[in-house]
Amino acid sequence: MYHVVINVYSPVVHSDFLVIGAGVAGMRAAIELAKSGSVLVVAKDSLHESSSEYAQGGIAVALSDEDDISLHEADTLAAGDGLCNPAAVHALVEEGPHAIEELIDWGAEFDRSGGRLLFAREGAHSRSRVLHSHGDSTGREIARTLYHLAAALPNVTFRGFSAVTDLLQDDDGRIVGAIALDEKLGQQVPLLARGVLLATGGLGRVYADTTNPDVATGDGVAMAWRAGAMISDIEFVQFHPTALHVEGAPSFLLSEALRGEGAHLLNGKGERFMQRYHSMAELAPRDVVARAIVEEMLREKSRHVYLDLSGRGVDFVKNRFPRIHSTCLAFGIDLDRQAAPVHPAAHYAMGGVWTDLQGRTSLEGLWAAGEVACTGVHGANRLASNSLLEGVVFGARAGRSMREQACGSATQPGSVPGHQVPDTDVTSIRAMAGDLCGIIRSGEGLREALQKLSAMAPRSVSQPNRAEIERSNTRTVVELIARCALAREESRGAHRRIDYPEKLDSFQKHSMISGSTPEVHFE
C-alpha cells in the first residue's frame, strides 16, 4: 500500500483527548473531557462553521406538561420504520430533559411565552415538544452556549482551519491521533492523543442539492473507513422536503417548523396534494413528504412545488422565523405574502460510523458522536428535531466513556495511508450521486453509479490540499452509499428502491461494511 512517512521534524501536537469537529456533539464532549485532561478541538474551517449552526428546526424533548418520554420514544421508533435501536432511543429520550435543563443552566435561551418554554409541533410528532431559539436559530444558540462554556475551561484549546486528512494508528491498529492539514502553516501536522473523537457532522455535500454547509463532505466516515472501522446504515440518507429552489440561490432549508405552524404544500396548480399521500398530510414523516414532492414534480414535469404560509397574516413569518424570512426576502420571496418554490435536498445521514451507546467504534482508541456516528437511534428515518438532542446526549456519553477508558500514551506511528484522489471534478460526483443514489433508487442505477466510481482513475497524493481531500472523501462516501443501497433489496424509511418497493422482514437489520469485511452484510 502507498504510504506517507511522517516527517520527524513536523510540529507534533500532543493532548490527552482529540476532538475532531466543533459542532454540538464535539463541544459537549469537550466539556466532559476537560474534567480529566487536556482537550484539543480541531475544526476544518472556522470554529463556527458546522451543521449545528444551520439547524433551524429546533430540539425535541419531552418536557411539557402534556408530554411524556414514552410518547417521544414511540414517535421516534415509528419514524425509524422498524430499524431503530430501542436502547439508543430510550437513552436519547430519557436523558433529553436533563440535557436541556443543563443547557438552560449554562445560558441557552429558548423561546418562551409568558415565562414558560414554548413548545412547537413538527412532522411525525404526536405532541408539541420542539423547542426553538429566536424562532429559527436553535442550533446556533446551542452551539454558542457550548462553545462559550468550553472556551472558558483552561484544559480546552482550539485549532481552526485544520482539515483532518486521516487517522493515525499504531502497529496494533489502535487509533492514536490524526493528521491535520494546517492551512496557516501550510503543512500536515500530527495530532497525538490517548483518545480520539470523531464529531465531524454530516455528508450532505456529497450530493448536488443539499441543505448542508460546505464543510459537510463526509470526512469522518471516509477516514474511519480507511482506518478499518465498521460503517453502518449508510444507505439511509434523509432528504429534507422543503429546500428553497430559486435559480442562483443556495438550497436553503425552510424549516419543518413552518409546516408545524400551518404551511401548506401546493402543486403548480395551487392545489394541496399531501392528503393523497398520508393521513398526516404536511406533518407526515420526512421521507414520506420528500417522496410525495418528487412524485408530484414528476407528474407535473416541474422542478419544484410551493410552500405557502401566507395565510397566517402580515409579518407572522418575519416575527416567528426572522432568519428564514430575511434569507428568502434576499432572493425575492416574501413568505408573509407569497408561496416559496421548494424541492427536496440531502439533509441528514441516519447511518455512519458504527458505535455502541457509549460512542465506542469498532477500533480501539476511536469514538464517534453526532451525525457522523450510527448508534441506530434514528433507524431508517430520523424524527424531526432529534438530531440536536442526539448531539448533546451522545456527545456527553462519548465524553464520559473516553474519560473512563482512554488510556496509555500515544506513540508516533511511522506512516499513514496516502490519499487516492479521483481524477475527476467533485461536481460530477455530486451530480451522479443525486441522479443515481438519491431519493428514488434502482438496482440498475446503483450498479451504474458503482461502475462510474470505479472508472474514476485515482492518483496517489502524498500532500493533498483541502479540495483534494474533500474530493477523495466524497467519492468514498458515495461508493459506500451505493454499495449498501444495492445490497438492501427492499424499501424502508429514507431508502426507496423502485425494483424492490416492499418493506421486508428479512431486511429488518442494520447494514454493516468495513475495510476488513468489504462485502455488505446485515446484522
MINUGU-968402 format. One record per residue (C-alpha): x, y, z. Coordinates in Angstrom, 3 decimals, padded with zeros to 6 digits. Layout:
// residues N
{{X; Y; Z}}
...
***
This chain:
// residues 523
{{000.000; 000.000; 000.000}}
{{001.140; 003.539; -000.731}}
{{002.154; 005.325; 002.487}}
{{003.283; 008.750; 003.570}}
{{006.135; 008.826; 006.046}}
{{005.615; 011.458; 008.707}}
{{008.488; 013.900; 008.895}}
{{010.005; 013.562; 012.351}}
{{010.575; 017.319; 012.354}}
{{006.854; 018.080; 011.919}}
{{005.454; 020.112; 014.816}}
{{003.807; 017.200; 016.641}}
{{000.938; 018.313; 018.908}}
{{000.126; 016.246; 021.998}}
{{-003.061; 016.281; 024.072}}
{{-004.879; 013.787; 026.241}}
{{-008.012; 013.919; 024.082}}
{{-008.530; 014.939; 020.467}}
{{-011.977; 016.064; 019.287}}
{{-012.357; 016.320; 015.512}}
{{-015.257; 018.693; 014.870}}
{{-016.572; 021.765; 016.643}}
{{-020.350; 021.307; 016.433}}
{{-022.751; 020.460; 019.244}}
{{-021.555; 016.856; 019.738}}
{{-017.877; 017.797; 019.726}}
{{-018.268; 020.743; 022.090}}
{{-020.441; 018.782; 024.523}}
{{-017.855; 016.003; 024.585}}
{{-015.007; 018.505; 025.079}}
{{-016.732; 019.923; 028.155}}
{{-016.968; 016.425; 029.604}}
{{-013.387; 015.502; 028.691}}
{{-011.903; 018.644; 030.224}}
{{-012.585; 017.150; 033.669}}
{{-009.847; 014.575; 033.097}}
{{-007.143; 016.090; 030.939}}
{{-006.154; 018.366; 028.104}}
{{-008.525; 018.574; 025.141}}
{{-007.779; 019.779; 021.612}}
{{-010.799; 020.611; 019.431}}
{{-009.971; 020.729; 015.717}}
{{-012.200; 022.232; 013.013}}
{{-011.804; 022.037; 009.233}}
{{-012.987; 025.624; 008.814}}
{{-013.773; 028.273; 011.404}}
{{-014.910; 027.068; 014.795}}
{{-018.411; 028.307; 013.991}}
{{-018.938; 026.576; 010.631}}
{{-020.822; 023.364; 011.325}}
{{-024.154; 021.737; 010.571}}
{{-025.209; 022.617; 014.135}}
{{-025.061; 026.299; 013.213}}
{{-027.559; 025.707; 010.399}}
{{-030.071; 023.667; 012.416}}
{{-033.237; 025.750; 012.318}}
{{-035.976; 023.301; 013.230}}
{{-035.330; 023.039; 016.939}}
{{-034.575; 020.418; 019.552}}
{{-037.163; 017.837; 020.556}}
{{-037.593; 016.927; 024.207}}
{{-040.402; 015.629; 026.418}}
{{-040.541; 018.475; 028.945}}
{{-044.037; 019.915; 028.620}}
{{-046.882; 019.041; 030.978}}
{{-048.734; 017.374; 028.087}}
{{-045.832; 015.141; 027.103}}
{{-044.004; 012.082; 028.367}}
{{-040.736; 010.393; 027.417}}
{{-042.670; 007.244; 026.460}}
{{-044.559; 009.260; 023.814}}
{{-041.335; 010.764; 022.460}}
{{-039.884; 007.264; 022.416}}
{{-042.869; 005.867; 020.497}}
{{-042.757; 008.668; 017.920}}
{{-039.028; 008.141; 017.354}}
{{-039.470; 004.398; 016.893}}
{{-042.372; 004.905; 014.486}}
{{-040.430; 007.380; 012.335}}
{{-037.458; 004.975; 012.228}}
{{-039.585; 002.478; 010.286}}
{{-038.636; -000.633; 012.232}}
{{-034.880; -000.085; 012.276}}
{{-034.233; 001.958; 015.417}}
{{-032.049; 000.557; 018.177}}
{{-034.582; 000.649; 021.050}}
{{-031.873; 001.029; 023.700}}
{{-030.397; 004.035; 021.896}}
{{-033.825; 005.632; 021.542}}
{{-034.560; 005.116; 025.227}}
{{-031.248; 006.693; 026.207}}
{{-031.962; 009.689; 023.960}}
{{-035.441; 010.490; 025.263}}
{{-034.727; 009.613; 028.909}}
{{-031.600; 011.763; 029.146}}
{{-033.015; 014.528; 026.944}}
{{-034.856; 016.527; 029.645}}
{{-031.761; 016.738; 031.873}}
{{-029.630; 017.709; 028.862}}
{{-031.958; 020.623; 028.066}}
{{-032.128; 021.770; 031.678}}
{{-028.328; 021.672; 031.739}}
{{-028.149; 023.847; 028.599}}
{{-030.534; 026.353; 030.175}}
{{-028.399; 026.449; 033.330}}
{{-025.386; 027.166; 031.091}}
{{-027.127; 030.119; 029.475}}
{{-029.007; 028.763; 026.444}}
{{-032.047; 030.902; 025.673}}
{{-035.073; 029.084; 024.272}}
{{-038.246; 030.817; 023.120}}
{{-040.852; 031.353; 025.824}}
{{-044.412; 032.555; 026.170}}
{{-045.430; 034.147; 029.451}}
{{-042.201; 032.929; 031.006}}
{{-042.864; 029.289; 030.094}}
{{-040.955; 027.332; 027.476}}
{{-042.710; 027.456; 024.109}}
{{-043.114; 024.029; 022.506}}
{{-043.877; 023.686; 018.801}}
{{-045.251; 020.788; 016.742}}
{{-043.326; 019.206; 013.866}}
{{-043.845; 016.355; 011.448}}
{{-044.487; 012.856; 012.908}}
{{-044.584; 014.156; 016.499}}
{{-047.721; 013.311; 018.481}}
{{-047.174; 016.234; 020.851}}
{{-045.826; 019.780; 020.710}}
{{-042.335; 019.117; 022.079}}
{{-039.894; 021.063; 019.911}}
{{-038.016; 023.963; 021.490}}
{{-036.715; 026.813; 019.351}}
{{-034.365; 029.702; 019.933}}
{{-035.010; 033.049; 018.244}}
{{-037.564; 031.241; 016.096}}
{{-035.175; 029.549; 013.676}}
{{-031.662; 029.737; 015.160}}
{{-031.760; 026.863; 017.636}}
{{-028.590; 025.112; 016.540}}
{{-026.692; 028.386; 016.580}}
{{-027.843; 029.138; 020.136}}
{{-026.906; 025.698; 021.474}}
{{-023.533; 025.797; 019.701}}
{{-022.914; 029.306; 021.088}}
{{-023.700; 028.167; 024.624}}
{{-021.447; 025.113; 024.473}}
{{-018.587; 026.980; 022.792}}
{{-018.537; 029.738; 025.409}}
{{-018.508; 027.184; 028.206}}
{{-015.792; 025.079; 026.567}}
{{-013.668; 028.143; 025.751}}
{{-013.728; 029.164; 029.401}}
{{-012.220; 025.847; 030.508}}
{{-008.423; 026.001; 030.904}}
{{-007.958; 022.438; 029.652}}
{{-009.646; 023.065; 026.277}}
{{-007.797; 024.540; 023.283}}
{{-008.971; 025.047; 019.706}}
{{-007.398; 024.767; 016.283}}
{{-009.362; 026.115; 013.306}}
{{-008.752; 025.780; 009.566}}
{{-007.127; 022.398; 010.097}}
{{-008.701; 019.755; 007.881}}
{{-008.024; 016.290; 009.268}}
{{-006.855; 014.088; 006.410}}
{{-006.518; 010.727; 008.163}}
{{-006.482; 008.927; 011.480}}
{{-003.204; 007.660; 012.889}}
{{-002.800; 004.068; 014.091}}
{{-000.088; 002.282; 015.986}}
{{001.239; -001.128; 014.963}}
{{-001.617; -002.854; 016.809}}
{{-004.279; -000.879; 014.929}}
{{-005.192; 001.372; 017.859}}
{{-006.109; 004.958; 016.946}}
{{-003.519; 007.283; 018.469}}
{{-004.266; 010.578; 016.748}}
{{-004.770; 012.186; 013.372}}
{{-003.037; 014.146; 010.647}}
{{-004.327; 017.692; 010.116}}
{{-003.648; 019.977; 007.188}}
{{-002.988; 023.298; 008.887}}
{{-003.887; 025.985; 006.343}}
{{-001.995; 028.690; 008.223}}
{{001.228; 026.686; 008.434}}
{{000.731; 025.171; 005.007}}
{{001.759; 021.708; 006.159}}
{{000.471; 018.497; 007.680}}
{{000.644; 018.322; 011.458}}
{{000.442; 015.112; 013.543}}
{{-002.011; 015.417; 016.439}}
{{-001.432; 012.678; 019.006}}
{{-003.813; 011.761; 021.836}}
{{-004.863; 008.974; 024.218}}
{{-008.389; 009.040; 022.788}}
{{-009.882; 010.436; 019.574}}
{{-013.484; 011.502; 018.998}}
{{-014.982; 011.887; 015.539}}
{{-017.618; 014.633; 015.633}}
{{-017.295; 015.733; 012.015}}
{{-021.007; 016.030; 011.270}}
{{-022.805; 015.053; 008.095}}
{{-022.238; 014.143; 004.477}}
{{-024.891; 016.109; 002.600}}
{{-022.313; 017.806; 000.367}}
{{-021.681; 014.565; -001.487}}
{{-024.984; 015.442; -003.234}}
{{-025.530; 018.315; -005.655}}
{{-028.657; 019.572; -003.854}}
{{-028.227; 019.814; -000.096}}
{{-029.095; 021.969; 002.877}}
{{-025.717; 021.203; 004.464}}
{{-022.808; 023.664; 004.764}}
{{-019.773; 023.307; 002.500}}
{{-017.792; 021.508; 005.218}}
{{-020.206; 018.529; 005.347}}
{{-018.347; 016.246; 002.932}}
{{-018.466; 013.029; 004.946}}
{{-014.855; 013.298; 006.085}}
{{-015.371; 011.373; 009.323}}
{{-016.999; 008.399; 007.613}}
{{-014.324; 008.314; 004.918}}
{{-011.317; 008.489; 007.258}}
{{-012.855; 005.930; 009.637}}
{{-013.462; 003.605; 006.669}}
{{-009.855; 003.947; 005.527}}
{{-008.688; 003.071; 009.046}}
{{-010.839; -000.086; 009.013}}
{{-013.806; 000.999; 011.154}}
{{-017.257; -000.528; 010.747}}
{{-019.768; 001.629; 008.852}}
{{-023.483; 001.016; 009.391}}
{{-026.765; 002.012; 007.683}}
{{-025.014; 004.492; 005.380}}
{{-027.653; 003.913; 002.683}}
{{-030.219; 005.846; 004.733}}
{{-029.874; 009.496; 003.727}}
{{-032.715; 011.812; 004.668}}
{{-033.749; 014.413; 002.125}}
{{-035.412; 017.433; 003.677}}
{{-038.658; 018.030; 001.782}}
{{-038.522; 021.806; 001.644}}
{{-035.324; 023.495; 000.488}}
{{-035.654; 026.828; -001.291}}
{{-035.449; 026.405; -005.074}}
{{-034.576; 029.698; -006.733}}
{{-032.061; 029.905; -009.572}}
{{-028.784; 031.245; -008.224}}
{{-029.768; 030.708; -004.603}}
{{-028.301; 028.031; -002.299}}
{{-030.525; 025.126; -001.204}}
{{-031.520; 026.991; 001.934}}
{{-033.621; 024.949; 004.342}}
{{-037.194; 026.055; 005.014}}
{{-037.700; 024.530; 008.435}}
{{-040.181; 021.774; 009.260}}
{{-041.487; 024.221; 011.847}}
{{-043.124; 026.213; 009.038}}
{{-045.372; 023.247; 008.331}}
{{-045.853; 022.847; 012.070}}
{{-047.255; 026.388; 012.045}}
{{-049.694; 025.527; 009.256}}
{{-047.764; 025.947; 005.984}}
{{-049.281; 024.019; 003.066}}
{{-047.571; 022.310; 000.154}}
{{-049.076; 023.255; -003.201}}
{{-048.507; 021.902; -006.689}}
{{-048.191; 024.038; -009.814}}
{{-051.979; 024.423; -009.973}}
{{-052.077; 025.822; -006.448}}
{{-053.661; 022.644; -005.055}}
{{-052.738; 020.897; -001.818}}
{{-051.619; 017.333; -002.519}}
{{-050.211; 015.779; 000.666}}
{{-053.611; 014.377; 001.706}}
{{-053.324; 011.935; -001.200}}
{{-050.093; 010.502; 000.216}}
{{-050.525; 010.368; 004.003}}
{{-053.208; 010.919; 006.632}}
{{-050.965; 013.436; 008.449}}
{{-050.637; 015.479; 005.221}}
{{-047.869; 018.101; 005.584}}
{{-046.947; 016.733; 009.026}}
{{-046.165; 013.230; 007.757}}
{{-042.647; 011.799; 008.316}}
{{-039.950; 013.473; 006.244}}
{{-039.296; 010.536; 003.950}}
{{-042.997; 010.399; 003.029}}
{{-043.204; 014.125; 002.332}}
{{-039.992; 014.172; 000.289}}
{{-041.122; 011.278; -001.929}}
{{-044.570; 012.812; -002.358}}
{{-042.998; 016.046; -003.567}}
{{-040.783; 014.139; -006.017}}
{{-043.791; 012.240; -007.380}}
{{-045.747; 015.470; -007.735}}
{{-042.823; 017.102; -009.540}}
{{-042.533; 014.139; -011.915}}
{{-046.266; 014.158; -012.556}}
{{-046.222; 017.850; -013.429}}
{{-042.769; 017.783; -015.076}}
{{-041.754; 020.573; -012.706}}
{{-038.543; 021.252; -010.777}}
{{-040.336; 022.320; -007.598}}
{{-043.602; 022.629; -005.683}}
{{-044.613; 025.504; -003.384}}
{{-044.687; 026.056; 000.378}}
{{-047.326; 028.557; 001.453}}
{{-047.659; 030.187; 004.875}}
{{-049.125; 033.469; 003.650}}
{{-052.432; 032.708; 005.341}}
{{-051.035; 033.336; 008.832}}
{{-051.186; 037.084; 008.338}}
{{-048.889; 040.050; 007.825}}
{{-045.443; 039.760; 009.443}}
{{-046.110; 036.349; 011.054}}
{{-043.102; 034.692; 009.378}}
{{-040.975; 037.814; 009.827}}
{{-041.577; 037.741; 013.590}}
{{-041.647; 033.958; 014.173}}
{{-038.864; 032.911; 011.760}}
{{-036.721; 036.020; 011.175}}
{{-033.702; 034.235; 009.705}}
{{-035.776; 032.269; 007.189}}
{{-037.805; 035.351; 006.278}}
{{-034.774; 037.568; 005.656}}
{{-032.961; 034.907; 003.613}}
{{-035.975; 034.295; 001.363}}
{{-036.526; 038.044; 001.026}}
{{-032.962; 038.417; -000.248}}
{{-033.963; 036.171; -003.151}}
{{-037.216; 037.982; -003.851}}
{{-039.612; 035.792; -001.820}}
{{-041.704; 037.400; 000.934}}
{{-043.053; 034.407; 002.855}}
{{-045.656; 036.564; 004.592}}
{{-047.249; 037.350; 001.241}}
{{-046.340; 034.598; -001.216}}
{{-045.503; 030.919; -001.538}}
{{-041.891; 029.832; -001.924}}
{{-040.710; 027.334; -004.551}}
{{-039.219; 024.305; -002.787}}
{{-037.853; 020.872; -003.552}}
{{-036.149; 018.105; -001.524}}
{{-032.426; 018.312; -000.782}}
{{-029.994; 015.989; 001.002}}
{{-030.153; 016.884; 004.665}}
{{-029.133; 014.208; 007.179}}
{{-027.361; 010.846; 007.373}}
{{-029.020; 008.283; 009.625}}
{{-026.046; 005.958; 009.155}}
{{-022.341; 006.494; 009.681}}
{{-019.518; 005.120; 011.788}}
{{-020.914; 002.296; 013.912}}
{{-020.779; 002.912; 017.668}}
{{-022.188; 001.409; 020.811}}
{{-024.261; 003.526; 023.191}}
{{-021.085; 004.979; 024.736}}
{{-019.744; 006.222; 021.406}}
{{-017.118; 003.486; 021.069}}
{{-016.389; 002.451; 017.486}}
{{-015.046; -000.907; 016.300}}
{{-011.490; 000.500; 016.546}}
{{-009.709; 000.812; 019.872}}
{{-008.983; 004.413; 020.769}}
{{-011.682; 005.854; 018.486}}
{{-015.076; 007.218; 019.499}}
{{-017.744; 008.967; 017.419}}
{{-020.780; 011.101; 018.250}}
{{-023.377; 013.189; 016.444}}
{{-024.312; 012.826; 012.805}}
{{-021.076; 011.061; 011.827}}
{{-021.968; 008.210; 014.201}}
{{-024.532; 005.444; 013.880}}
{{-025.968; 004.211; 017.172}}
{{-029.189; 003.178; 015.428}}
{{-031.104; 005.894; 017.280}}
{{-032.667; 007.227; 014.068}}
{{-033.330; 003.914; 012.359}}
{{-034.238; 004.291; 008.689}}
{{-035.635; 007.813; 009.042}}
{{-034.840; 010.438; 011.696}}
{{-037.683; 012.046; 013.601}}
{{-037.636; 015.817; 013.099}}
{{-035.532; 017.769; 015.630}}
{{-033.947; 014.719; 017.246}}
{{-030.525; 015.500; 015.748}}
{{-029.502; 018.317; 018.077}}
{{-030.699; 016.259; 021.028}}
{{-028.592; 013.344; 019.801}}
{{-025.526; 015.602; 019.603}}
{{-025.947; 016.793; 023.173}}
{{-026.884; 013.445; 024.735}}
{{-024.443; 011.200; 022.906}}
{{-021.678; 013.814; 022.880}}
{{-021.821; 013.732; 026.677}}
{{-021.949; 009.928; 026.693}}
{{-018.912; 009.648; 024.431}}
{{-017.012; 012.148; 026.559}}
{{-017.705; 010.195; 029.723}}
{{-016.645; 006.941; 028.077}}
{{-013.399; 008.472; 026.796}}
{{-012.561; 009.848; 030.240}}
{{-013.047; 006.411; 031.768}}
{{-011.472; 004.205; 029.109}}
{{-008.892; 006.130; 027.055}}
{{-005.596; 005.017; 028.495}}
{{-001.910; 004.719; 027.757}}
{{000.133; 007.207; 025.808}}
{{000.158; 007.803; 022.076}}
{{003.333; 006.842; 020.255}}
{{004.034; 008.390; 016.898}}
{{003.313; 005.911; 014.094}}
{{005.697; 005.628; 011.188}}
{{003.245; 006.095; 008.341}}
{{-000.342; 006.809; 007.286}}
{{-002.174; 005.758; 004.121}}
{{-001.696; 008.079; 001.149}}
{{-004.752; 009.687; -000.426}}
{{-006.136; 008.212; -003.616}}
{{-007.687; 011.262; -005.299}}
{{-010.138; 010.548; -008.141}}
{{-009.151; 012.094; -011.435}}
{{-012.443; 013.921; -011.947}}
{{-014.168; 017.016; -010.633}}
{{-016.265; 016.848; -007.487}}
{{-019.257; 018.451; -009.240}}
{{-019.596; 015.382; -011.471}}
{{-019.516; 013.035; -008.471}}
{{-022.172; 015.046; -006.636}}
{{-024.449; 015.205; -009.676}}
{{-024.129; 011.466; -010.188}}
{{-024.922; 010.842; -006.512}}
{{-028.136; 012.829; -006.821}}
{{-029.193; 011.099; -010.030}}
{{-028.395; 007.506; -009.050}}
{{-028.200; 007.377; -005.230}}
{{-030.863; 009.928; -004.306}}
{{-034.479; 009.745; -003.146}}
{{-035.605; 007.173; -005.724}}
{{-033.167; 004.329; -006.430}}
{{-032.936; 001.207; -008.567}}
{{-030.533; -001.697; -008.850}}
{{-029.673; -000.625; -012.379}}
{{-028.884; 002.926; -011.311}}
{{-026.844; 001.866; -008.291}}
{{-024.761; -000.534; -010.384}}
{{-024.204; 002.256; -012.886}}
{{-023.026; 004.522; -010.054}}
{{-020.528; 001.914; -008.869}}
{{-019.225; 001.417; -012.396}}
{{-018.722; 005.156; -012.846}}
{{-016.959; 005.460; -009.494}}
{{-014.712; 002.533; -010.324}}
{{-013.773; 004.142; -013.639}}
{{-012.506; 007.299; -011.953}}
{{-008.763; 006.772; -012.234}}
{{-007.187; 007.568; -008.850}}
{{-003.804; 009.168; -008.394}}
{{-001.767; 008.980; -005.221}}
{{-001.217; 012.306; -003.456}}
{{001.189; 012.437; -000.532}}
{{000.480; 016.057; 000.455}}
{{-003.164; 016.676; -000.547}}
{{-004.801; 020.075; -000.320}}
{{-008.258; 020.536; 001.193}}
{{-010.081; 020.316; -002.149}}
{{-008.330; 017.018; -002.951}}
{{-009.172; 015.633; 000.487}}
{{-012.815; 016.505; 000.043}}
{{-012.933; 015.053; -003.470}}
{{-011.419; 011.804; -002.249}}
{{-013.817; 011.623; 000.698}}
{{-016.834; 012.444; -001.471}}
{{-016.036; 009.576; -003.808}}
{{-015.539; 007.170; -000.896}}
{{-018.823; 008.096; 000.779}}
{{-020.867; 007.885; -002.431}}
{{-019.410; 004.427; -003.093}}
{{-020.359; 003.260; 000.412}}
{{-023.907; 004.599; -000.016}}
{{-024.270; 002.900; -003.404}}
{{-022.884; -000.444; -002.216}}
{{-025.116; -000.613; 000.834}}
{{-028.175; 000.647; -001.064}}
{{-027.627; -002.027; -003.715}}
{{-027.381; -004.732; -001.052}}
{{-030.605; -003.627; 000.690}}
{{-033.202; -005.170; -001.633}}
{{-036.263; -003.548; -000.064}}
{{-037.785; -000.110; 000.562}}
{{-037.695; 001.234; 004.114}}
{{-037.653; 004.748; 005.554}}
{{-035.402; 007.032; 003.523}}
{{-034.299; 004.157; 001.252}}
{{-036.694; 003.582; -001.668}}
{{-035.959; 001.017; -004.391}}
{{-038.364; 001.075; -007.342}}
{{-037.338; -002.521; -008.157}}
{{-037.949; -003.636; -004.548}}
{{-040.874; -001.447; -003.433}}
{{-041.914; -003.520; -000.383}}
{{-040.541; -003.462; 003.155}}
{{-039.286; -006.933; 004.070}}
{{-038.865; -008.539; 007.498}}
{{-035.696; -010.232; 006.239}}
{{-034.097; -006.782; 005.949}}
{{-035.110; -005.525; 009.383}}
{{-031.406; -005.490; 010.134}}
{{-028.555; -002.994; 010.018}}
{{-026.155; -002.927; 007.082}}
{{-022.518; -003.331; 008.092}}
{{-019.408; -002.804; 005.993}}
{{-015.735; -002.234; 006.779}}
{{-012.389; -002.295; 005.061}}
{{-011.632; -005.665; 006.631}}
{{-015.031; -007.058; 005.557}}
{{-015.717; -005.158; 002.320}}
{{-018.831; -007.143; 001.424}}
{{-022.044; -005.712; 002.869}}
{{-023.692; -007.888; 005.495}}
{{-026.712; -007.367; 007.743}}
{{-026.962; -007.786; 011.500}}
***
